Amino acid sequence: MEYKIKEIIANYLGMEVKDIDLKMDIIEDLGINSYDIVSIVGNFEDEFDIEIPEKDIRMFKTIEDVVNYFLDKEEI
């Protein structure tokens, strides 16, 4: 799960997966803006066949937040 999330982000940003760390801040460290996050979330939704409410997207501050969100969804 973690690798796939990093891979989606890395592919979108044109980065290597190994360069993305769980502690990275989505805005500060990766420079992802609101347009980018909507596009990336769309990729997550397609990959994991899930709909992510806007209120949940606002909780994504770090890569770890995103990974934990999906891990929590898997348990449901």
LINBEL-V393654 format. One record per run of one state. SS is the DSSP state (hx for helix, st for strand, lp for the rest). FROM is the first residue (numbers start at 1). LEN is the number of residues. If there is no record, write none. Layout:
BEGIN
ss:SS from:FROM len:LEN
ss:SS from:FROM len:LEN
END
This chain:
BEGIN
ss:lp from:1 len:1
ss:hx from:2 len:12
ss:lp from:14 len:3
ss:hx from:17 len:3
ss:lp from:20 len:5
ss:st from:25 len:1
ss:lp from:26 len:8
ss:hx from:34 len:15
ss:lp from:49 len:5
ss:hx from:54 len:4
ss:lp from:58 len:4
ss:st from:62 len:1
ss:hx from:63 len:13
ss:lp from:76 len:1
END
